[in-house]
Every structure is written in C-alpha cells, then in structure tokens.
Amino acid sequence: MTADHRDLTADDIRALDRAHVLHSWSTQSQISPLLMAGGEGRHFWDHDGKRYLDFASLVVNANLGHQHPRVVEAIAAQARRLCAVAPAMTDETRARLGGLLAEVTPGDLTMSFFTNGGAEATENAIKLARWYTGRQKIVARYRSYHGATAGAASVTGDPRRWPAEPGIPGVVRMFDPYPYRCSAGHPDPCPVCSGGPHLEEVLQYEGPHTVAAVIMETVTGTNGVLVPPDGYLRSIREVCDRHGILLILDEVMAGFGRTGRWFACEHWDVTPDIMTVAKGITSGYVPLGAMVVSQRLADWLQGHEFASGLTSTGNPVACAAGIATIEAMRDEGVVENAAAMGAVLGAKLRALSAKHPSVGEVRGLGLFWALELVRDRTTREPLVPFNAKGEAAGPMRRLSEAAMARGLYLMTHFNLVLVAPPLTITHEELAEGLAVLDEVLGLAEAAPAQA
C-alpha cells in the first residue's frame, strides 16, 4: 500500500498493522489493538473519536498526561536544531540532562549513562556491577519486572521470563515483601517482609563473596504495586553494605513523581549504588532511559573502561524531552500534585473496596495503586489464577472491556487492577474514573462464575 497517510481509513491502518506489525506479549491472530488517534491532558481518543480517561498513564509512563505542550515544543524545537550525535560526542541536551538528573535523584547519584529504555538501563547496571565487584551473581526477586532483553528478562521474576529461558547465568532469587500473601506466613517479625534476614539466608546459601548486586523494583509495579514495609529497604541496604554488594534500584515505573516523591526510595531515605530510570523521564513521549550511578562508581569509572555503548545513547531529541519534562514537573508542582491527589485516591479506593467483596486488598503510594481481586476475602483465593491465560483470565478481561466501553482505560494484570493515572490528574477526573471503576466492579461481581 502506497497511499498517503491522509488517505488511510481505519480499516486500512488495521490491515497494515495486522500484516506487518508484531505486538508485544501477544499471539498475533488473537488481538485487536485499540487504534489510538490523539490525546490531550488525561484523555486520549481512538480513530472513531471515542474519548477515554487514562487511568493507567498508558503503561505507567505518561506521567504528564498526553501532549504536554512544553514537552511537545521541546521535541519539535530540538528536531529542527539537531537530531543526532555520535555516541563519542556530546551536545548541550545530553550534558544538561545529566546535570538535571544529578540534581533530582537522591543522595550522591551523580553520573548517567543514557539508554533507549529501562531494559537497556538494567542490562548496563548488571554489567557494571559485575565489572566493579569482580563477582558474577545477581540476586533478584520473584515478582520483579526489569525488561524483556536477555539480561533484563533473566533478572525479571514473573512468568514473562519463561519463554526467554535459559537466560544469562548467575541469577538467583529471593521473595518479595508481600504481607497479604507472605511466603513465610508473615510472623512477627517476618524475615521476608523485613528484608535483611531473608536476604542474609539467600546469601548464606549462595556465598556473599560471589554476589555482585541485589536488584529490585523499589515499589514492585505491574506484579502487585507492593510497597515495602518501613525498614525493609534500609535493612536490604545494610546487608548489601556488610558484604560489599551493590544495590540496584529499578525506578523505571516508580520514579519521576509516581509515588508522590521524585523517586520512591526517598520515602525511606535510602540511596542505591545504581538507579535505573525510564518511562516518566520523558513522560513516554520519546524513548529514553538512564543508568544513574553513585559518586563511588563514578570515581571508579574515571580509571576503568566502561565497556558498553549504544548508537543512540543520549539522543538529543530524547534528552530535550527529558529536560522539558523535569522542568515542567518542577515549575508546575507535579510531584506535589501526585502526593496530594494520591492521598485522595487512596482514601477513595479504600472506601470503594468496602462496597465490593471482590476487593481483597487496596495498596499503593502516591498515584500508584492496585486493587487485588479475590473470589473470597476469607480464603483470599485470587479472582483468576496466577498467570491465567485464555478463558481462565476471562473475569479480568471482561472487567477491562467493560471499563473501556464506558470510556475508562484501566491496566489489569493477573488478578490485579492497577490505578495509576497521570500525575496531573484533577479531583473531578479522579471522581469520574472512580465512578466507572465502581460500576464495573459491581458488574464483575454480578456476573455468573465461569467454568
């Protein structure tokens, strides 16, 4: 097909997509992607003009909402000025964004390696940890998600890693802090949910002298929005320090204001040795990620080769989008709004759960929340099985479809409904989305059980 894009109908676009585009995490013949046409603020619309309130920030990346004018203009202005530089070069945007990241990230995080996204940031964090320590093993968690490339998939814990196995060698796992379904039974004190004792046991079996790094999402994202109990992160930090192990915190989803602080680790005053970021760094408008390292690692790198590279590292257009995003967040009080609206959202979600017996637990922080849906609150049997596919996942799919039919875009995963709207959301928009969520939860509970 050679038609000018202005001549393409919705059917033309769908036919081209179906014939020539591979979609992630999908059996291609079984999907019918939404044909998105535009967006503004907290809403987007499809090719037929139907509007949707975005209650998931797309994939928890559109933190500023859609088509924020400052970021759009920064992208356009930079594209007119300079679109690309070689990796060995630099330009104003790359240098400025590096400086801004040193300002907004916590503690002594000071130097950034720019990537095309979160998975590449993870890959480079793993490599750097191994080079710096001279050790090979990486401790990761079972409910983590760190990306779909080879190394990132290997340290990912959830079932999305299965098709990519065997992955890179040297990855071992520990359990996540998950009081609602604690693998240790959640005694008091709980070795898993307090962090350090469980990690120490894993290190005892693996040999701490063989472990380069512990990697974890500060707040586990799509696999549950698991907010670590107070003291957990500090305990992990102390164990890592005791054994000379680096701590890598993945803030790809939780960073850039999502939890009501610039970065989630600030809630517990813990600074990692390496932080990986992406998604909200440009509000998802242009692909960009970064591995941000501490002063100690930055000093070491002055005398040691960083044996890694990417053709598009620090692309000027992407960096310009990052600069505009950070400046807009600062000037417009976006992080503060996320904290304020997050308190409202949390209270309203808890009130909503009191009406719906399918809600087993509500948990979250800032504008990053999850409803865990169950068949029975007493037994805590999940509404759908772990990693359910096909008809087994039907109740969650039908809930999502019912919301979309009513103009609300939700993200669901396993038996979870994630509620993560843009950080610029208003009281009125929260009320609008929650009213639809209330309705579709009621419909799900009224539906007959599926065999």
C-alpha distance (Angstrom), angle and dihedral (degrees) to the residues before:
residue distance angle dihedral
M1 . . .
T2 3.79 . .
A3 3.80 101.5 .
D4 3.78 118.5 136.9
H5 3.82 110.5 -101.1
R6 3.80 90.0 -113.1
D7 3.79 88.9 63.1
L8 3.80 96.7 52.9
T9 3.78 116.8 110.5
A10 3.78 123.1 -152.7
D11 3.80 88.6 -100.6
D12 3.82 90.7 51.4
I13 3.79 91.5 52.6
R14 3.79 93.1 47.1
A15 3.81 91.3 49.1
L16 3.81 92.0 50.8
D17 3.78 91.1 47.3
R18 3.80 93.5 47.7
A19 3.80 92.2 49.6
H20 3.79 101.1 41.3
V21 3.84 113.6 18.5
L22 3.80 126.8 80.3
H23 3.81 113.5 -151.1
S24 3.78 122.4 -151.3
W25 3.81 124.2 -105.0
S26 3.82 91.6 3.4
T27 3.77 143.4 113.2
Q28 3.78 96.3 -127.3
S29 3.81 98.6 -139.2
Q30 3.81 92.1 52.7
I31 3.80 101.0 56.5
S32 3.78 135.9 83.6
P33 3.81 107.0 -173.2
L34 3.78 120.6 -150.3
L35 3.80 108.7 -103.8
M36 3.79 100.6 -131.0
A37 3.81 115.5 -160.1
G38 3.81 107.5 173.0
G39 3.76 148.3 -24.7
E40 3.78 145.1 -157.3
G41 3.77 130.7 -174.8
R42 3.79 111.2 -30.3
H43 3.81 94.8 -17.0
F44 3.78 136.9 74.5
W45 3.78 131.1 -177.7
D46 3.77 137.9 -148.0
H47 3.80 130.5 -125.7
D48 3.80 90.3 -87.8
G49 3.81 92.0 55.2
K50 3.80 97.2 -107.2
R51 3.81 110.2 148.8
Y52 3.80 125.2 -139.3
L53 3.79 130.2 -165.6
D54 3.79 104.8 -132.4
F55 3.81 107.2 -131.2
A56 3.82 93.4 167.2
S57 3.82 103.8 45.0
L58 3.82 85.0 -120.7
V59 3.83 96.9 -77.7
V60 3.82 94.8 -7.1
N61 3.79 90.8 -78.7
A62 3.83 107.6 95.4
N63 3.80 90.9 83.0
L64 3.81 93.4 157.4
G65 3.78 91.9 44.8
H66 3.78 122.4 -121.2
Q67 3.80 127.7 -28.0
H68 3.79 97.3 -8.4
P69 3.83 100.9 -165.2
R70 3.81 96.8 -135.6
V71 3.78 93.2 53.6
V72 3.80 93.8 42.4
E73 3.79 91.4 51.0
A74 3.82 92.2 46.6
I75 3.81 90.0 53.7
A76 3.81 92.3 48.4
A77 3.81 94.3 45.5
Q78 3.79 93.0 48.8
A79 3.81 92.0 46.4
R80 3.80 88.7 56.0
R81 3.81 91.3 48.8
L82 3.85 107.2 38.3
C83 3.80 128.6 -16.3
A84 3.80 103.9 -179.1
V85 3.78 144.7 16.9
A86 3.81 130.0 -176.4
P87 3.81 116.7 -100.9
A88 3.81 91.9 -111.2
M89 3.81 91.4 54.5
T90 3.75 130.2 70.5
D91 3.79 136.5 -153.6
E92 3.77 138.6 -170.3
T93 3.81 96.1 -87.7
R94 3.80 95.4 52.5
A95 3.79 92.7 47.4
R96 3.81 93.8 45.0
L97 3.79 93.8 48.2
G98 3.80 91.0 49.2
G99 3.78 88.6 53.9
L100 3.81 93.0 47.3
L101 3.81 91.8 50.7
A102 3.81 89.7 52.0
E103 3.82 87.4 54.0
V104 3.81 99.4 47.6
T105 3.81 100.7 36.5
P106 3.81 116.2 84.7
G107 3.77 130.6 -101.9
D108 3.78 118.9 -12.6
L109 3.81 97.9 -22.8
T110 3.76 98.7 139.0
M111 3.81 118.2 151.8
S112 3.82 130.2 53.2
F113 3.79 136.4 -157.2
F114 3.79 107.4 -157.5
T115 3.80 120.2 -137.7
N116 3.79 137.5 174.3
G117 3.81 93.3 -105.1
G118 3.77 148.3 -28.6
A119 3.80 97.8 -66.5
E120 3.81 92.1 57.7
A121 3.80 90.0 47.1
T122 3.81 88.0 54.8
E123 3.81 92.1 48.5
N124 3.78 91.8 53.7
A125 3.79 93.6 44.0
I126 3.81 90.3 55.6
K127 3.80 92.1 48.4
L128 3.79 94.0 47.0
A129 3.82 92.5 48.6
R130 3.79 90.3 52.9
W131 3.81 93.9 46.9
Y132 3.80 93.7 46.7
T133 3.82 97.2 47.0
G134 3.80 99.8 31.8
R135 3.81 87.1 -132.7
Q136 3.80 129.8 115.8
K137 3.81 113.0 -154.6
I138 3.80 123.8 94.7
V139 3.82 121.2 -163.7
A140 3.81 112.5 -146.7
R141 3.81 134.8 168.3
Y142 3.79 130.6 -109.1
R143 3.80 97.3 -123.7
S144 3.77 95.6 44.6
Y145 3.78 126.8 116.7
H146 3.78 117.2 -163.8
G147 3.81 104.7 159.4
A148 3.80 144.2 -67.3
T149 3.81 103.5 -94.8
A150 3.81 117.8 102.4
G151 3.79 100.8 -90.0
A152 3.79 95.2 32.9
A153 3.81 91.1 50.2
S154 3.80 89.9 49.6
V155 3.80 93.4 57.0
T156 3.79 90.1 42.2
G157 3.79 108.9 100.7
D158 3.78 103.9 -163.5
P159 3.83 124.1 88.2
R160 3.79 92.9 -90.5
R161 3.82 86.1 84.8
W162 3.81 94.5 58.8
P163 3.83 98.9 83.9
A164 3.83 90.0 49.6
E165 3.80 95.7 53.7
P166 2.95 137.3 152.4
G167 3.76 86.5 55.0
I168 3.77 131.9 175.1
P169 3.82 114.1 -40.6
G170 3.78 125.7 -109.0
V171 3.82 101.5 46.3
V172 3.82 117.0 134.7
R173 3.79 127.6 174.1
M174 3.75 144.0 -135.2
F175 3.80 131.8 -172.4
D176 3.80 124.4 -95.6
P177 3.80 125.6 -117.8
Y178 3.81 99.2 -99.9
P179 3.82 109.9 153.0
Y180 3.83 92.6 179.9
R181 3.82 90.7 59.8
C182 3.80 102.7 14.1
S183 3.80 112.2 178.6
A184 3.82 89.8 -146.7
G185 3.80 93.7 52.1
H186 3.80 89.9 -107.2
P187 3.81 100.1 -97.0
D188 3.79 119.1 179.4
P189 2.98 109.1 -75.2
C190 3.80 95.4 24.0
P191 3.82 115.0 -153.4
V192 3.82 92.7 -154.0
C193 3.79 99.3 43.1
S194 3.80 93.5 44.1
G195 3.80 89.1 53.6
G196 3.78 107.7 -150.8
P197 3.83 100.6 71.4
H198 3.80 92.6 50.8
L199 3.81 92.7 46.5
E200 3.81 90.5 48.0
E201 3.81 89.8 54.1
V202 3.81 91.6 50.8
L203 3.81 90.2 48.5
Q204 3.79 90.3 49.6
Y205 3.79 89.7 59.4
E206 3.81 95.6 40.7
G207 3.79 100.7 38.6
P208 3.79 113.6 -110.5
H209 3.80 90.7 -131.7
T210 3.83 88.1 65.8
V211 3.82 96.4 52.5
A212 3.80 119.6 94.8
A213 3.79 100.2 -180.0
V214 3.77 149.5 -8.9
I215 3.81 112.4 -133.5
M216 3.80 124.9 -166.6
E217 3.76 143.1 149.7
T218 3.79 104.5 -106.1
V219 3.81 87.0 -136.9
T220 3.79 110.3 17.7
G221 3.80 106.0 -120.3
T222 3.79 128.1 -161.7
N223 3.79 91.9 6.8
G224 3.77 93.7 68.1
V225 3.82 115.5 -46.7
L226 3.79 86.4 -106.2
V227 3.80 107.6 -170.0
P228 3.81 108.7 -158.2
P229 3.81 115.7 -120.8
D230 3.79 116.6 -107.4
G231 3.78 109.3 -80.6
Y232 3.81 95.1 23.5
L233 3.79 98.2 102.7
R234 3.80 93.3 41.7
S235 3.81 89.6 52.0
I236 3.81 91.8 51.4
R237 3.82 90.2 48.1
E238 3.80 91.4 52.4
V239 3.80 93.8 49.9
C240 3.80 90.9 49.2
D241 3.81 91.2 50.1
R242 3.81 91.9 48.0
H243 3.80 91.6 57.0
G244 3.80 101.5 34.5
I245 3.81 92.3 -109.4
L246 3.80 121.8 147.5
L247 3.81 120.0 -124.0
I248 3.82 114.9 -138.9
L249 3.79 115.1 -168.7
D250 3.79 117.9 -163.5
E251 3.81 107.0 -146.4
V252 3.81 94.8 163.5
M253 3.80 91.7 119.5
A254 3.81 102.2 18.3
G255 3.80 96.6 46.6
F256 3.79 134.5 88.9
G257 3.77 97.3 47.2
R258 3.80 100.2 -46.0
T259 3.83 94.4 126.9
G260 3.80 96.1 38.7
R261 3.81 94.1 -92.4
W262 3.79 126.6 76.7
F263 3.81 88.2 -105.7
A264 3.79 128.0 11.8
C265 3.82 95.0 -126.7
E266 3.80 88.4 66.0
H267 3.81 89.2 73.1
W268 3.82 87.5 70.0
D269 3.83 99.2 30.5
V270 3.80 93.6 -118.4
T271 3.80 123.1 140.4
P272 3.81 119.6 -161.8
D273 3.79 126.3 -143.6
I274 3.80 89.0 -123.7
M275 3.79 128.9 19.5
T276 3.79 123.9 -167.2
V277 3.80 118.6 -152.9
A278 3.82 137.7 174.1
K279 3.85 134.3 126.4
G280 3.82 101.5 59.1
I281 3.81 93.3 37.2
T282 3.83 87.1 86.9
S283 3.81 96.9 11.7
G284 3.80 84.3 -109.3
Y285 3.81 93.1 -69.9
V286 3.83 95.0 119.9
P287 3.83 126.6 15.9
L288 3.81 109.9 -99.2
G289 3.77 138.3 141.9
A290 3.77 137.1 164.5
M291 3.76 142.6 -155.4
V292 3.81 105.9 -143.8
V293 3.81 117.1 -163.4
S294 3.78 135.5 -161.8
Q295 3.78 124.9 -108.5
R296 3.81 90.0 -102.4
L297 3.79 91.9 58.7
A298 3.80 92.2 40.2
D299 3.81 89.1 54.9
W300 3.82 91.4 48.6
L301 3.78 91.1 50.3
Q302 3.81 90.6 57.6
G303 3.80 87.3 74.2
H304 3.80 102.0 28.0
E305 3.79 130.5 65.9
F306 3.78 116.9 -108.0
A307 3.80 94.6 -141.1
S308 3.77 98.6 -159.8
G309 3.77 138.3 84.2
L310 3.78 146.2 169.3
T311 3.80 128.7 -155.4
S312 3.80 92.5 -131.2
T313 3.79 99.8 36.7
G314 3.78 108.9 149.4
N315 3.79 94.7 1.2
P316 3.83 106.4 -163.0
V317 3.81 95.2 -130.1
A318 3.80 91.2 50.4
C319 3.80 92.4 45.8
A320 3.80 91.0 49.1
A321 3.81 88.0 54.7
G322 3.80 89.5 49.9
I323 3.79 92.7 51.0
A324 3.80 91.9 48.8
T325 3.79 91.6 47.5
I326 3.80 94.3 52.3
E327 3.79 92.6 44.3
A328 3.80 92.0 48.7
M329 3.79 90.9 49.1
R330 3.79 90.7 52.0
D331 3.79 97.3 43.5
E332 3.81 96.0 43.8
G333 3.81 98.8 42.6
V334 3.79 92.4 -119.5
V335 3.80 96.2 157.1
E336 3.79 90.1 48.6
N337 3.80 90.2 50.2
A338 3.79 90.2 50.8
A339 3.80 90.1 54.3
A340 3.81 93.9 46.6
M341 3.80 96.3 43.4
G342 3.80 89.3 42.3
A343 3.78 91.2 60.7
V344 3.80 89.2 50.9
L345 3.79 93.0 46.2
G346 3.79 93.6 48.5
A347 3.80 92.6 51.7
K348 3.79 92.7 47.1
L349 3.81 93.3 47.4
R350 3.81 90.4 52.2
A351 3.79 89.9 49.7
L352 3.79 89.1 49.0
S353 3.80 91.6 50.9
A354 3.80 90.4 56.7
K355 3.83 87.8 63.7
H356 3.79 96.1 47.9
P357 3.82 122.6 61.2
S358 3.82 89.8 -164.5
V359 3.81 90.4 71.2
G360 3.77 107.5 89.2
E361 3.78 97.6 174.3
V362 3.79 140.4 -1.9
R363 3.80 116.5 -152.9
G364 3.76 137.7 161.5
L365 3.77 150.1 103.4
G366 3.80 131.5 -120.5
L367 3.80 108.3 -21.1
F368 3.80 93.1 -23.3
W369 3.82 112.4 97.0
A370 3.79 141.1 150.3
L371 3.78 134.7 -161.4
E372 3.79 111.6 -152.3
L373 3.80 107.8 -150.4
V374 3.80 121.5 -150.0
R375 3.78 139.3 179.2
D376 3.78 91.5 -135.6
R377 3.79 127.5 17.4
T378 3.80 92.6 -152.5
T379 3.80 97.4 52.5
R380 3.83 93.0 29.3
E381 3.81 90.0 -140.2
P382 3.83 105.4 172.4
L383 3.79 117.0 -111.3
V384 3.81 87.2 -122.7
P385 3.81 127.4 16.3
F386 3.79 122.3 -95.3
N387 3.82 109.8 -79.2
A388 3.82 91.1 2.4
K389 3.80 117.2 -174.8
G390 3.80 134.5 -170.7
E391 3.79 116.8 -6.0
A392 3.80 91.3 -8.2
A393 3.81 86.1 69.1
G394 3.82 91.5 44.9
P395 3.82 99.2 112.1
M396 3.79 92.3 56.6
R397 3.79 93.3 43.5
R398 3.80 91.4 50.6
L399 3.79 91.1 49.3
S400 3.80 90.6 52.2
E401 3.81 92.1 46.6
A402 3.80 91.7 49.3
A403 3.80 89.9 52.8
M404 3.81 92.2 49.1
A405 3.80 90.7 49.8
R406 3.82 86.9 56.8
G407 3.81 93.5 48.0
L408 3.82 99.3 -99.5
Y409 3.79 121.2 122.9
L410 3.82 111.8 -151.2
M411 3.78 132.5 175.9
T412 3.81 116.0 -135.7
H413 3.81 128.6 -177.4
F414 3.80 125.7 176.7
N415 3.83 103.8 -38.4
L416 3.79 93.3 -23.7
V417 3.78 133.5 106.1
L418 3.79 110.0 -158.2
V419 3.79 117.3 -152.2
A420 3.80 109.4 -165.4
P421 3.81 111.3 141.8
P422 3.81 123.6 177.9
L423 3.79 112.6 -70.0
T424 3.80 90.5 -118.8
I425 3.82 93.7 62.8
T426 3.81 119.6 136.3
H427 3.80 133.2 -137.1
E428 3.79 90.2 -106.6
E429 3.80 93.4 52.1
L430 3.79 92.0 47.8
A431 3.79 89.1 53.0
E432 3.81 90.9 48.5
G433 3.79 93.4 51.7
L434 3.78 95.4 43.2
A435 3.81 91.2 51.8
V436 3.81 89.7 57.5
L437 3.81 91.9 43.8
D438 3.81 89.2 52.4
E439 3.80 90.1 51.9
V440 3.80 97.2 47.7
L441 3.81 92.8 46.3
G442 3.78 87.3 55.3
L443 3.79 91.0 50.0
A444 3.81 91.2 49.9
E445 3.80 91.6 51.4
A446 3.81 92.2 47.4
A447 3.81 93.5 50.4
P448 3.81 115.9 100.5
A449 3.78 115.9 -105.0
Q450 3.79 113.8 -95.4
A451 3.76 121.1 -127.7
